[in-house]
Amino acid sequence: LNIFDQGCAKDFAKKIVEFSKNYSPETSKQKQNRLRAMAKLQAEGKPVPSEKKNTIKYGFNHVTNLIESGRAKLVVIAHDVDPIELVLWMPALCIKKNVPFVIFKSKARLGALVNKKTASCMALCEVNPGDVNEFKNIQKKAKQTFNNRYNTLKKKWGKRVLGQKTRHRIDKRKRVRKAEAARRKAAQQ
């Protein structure tokens, strides 16, 4: 649970946002215009382009399936999801499948990237050939910041703290043993 308090740095978050803006899914208006243009081309008898655009994938189930199938190349998880149990297990799954992940400081900012109000998590599966080097740098930084430090970022519980009565009882036993050992030593001499 402590890992969700350790969000990524502002400069790294900005870098992720700037990179991801190029991969935002289309809005309903954009989709409507695209479908109209395709229908117009089809009505004229011209070939309809069938290019697949690399976009951000979002939503619990979709991102989980992408991680499990190994298609996700980078997972971004919001830290302020309520209840947190919804995404609590996702970093462990990313570690198991060796997928770089980032804890992001705002689900509203993630939502803005995918043209929704909020988004709890998102995944990038493929990137355009021109962005490969920048994407590898982001993946490397994510692995260093979160994947490699996963066990240290988890909450480390302190040693057992005893109550006052128990501490006094243990101290009394130590004093009695010390006095007994001193008596035995004096008796042997």
Salt bridges, closest charged atoms under 4 A:
GLU18 OE2 - LYS21 NZ 3.74
GLU26 OE2 - ARG34 NH2 2.72
GLU44 OE1 - LYS46 NZ 3.40
GLU180 OE2 - ARG184 NH2 2.81
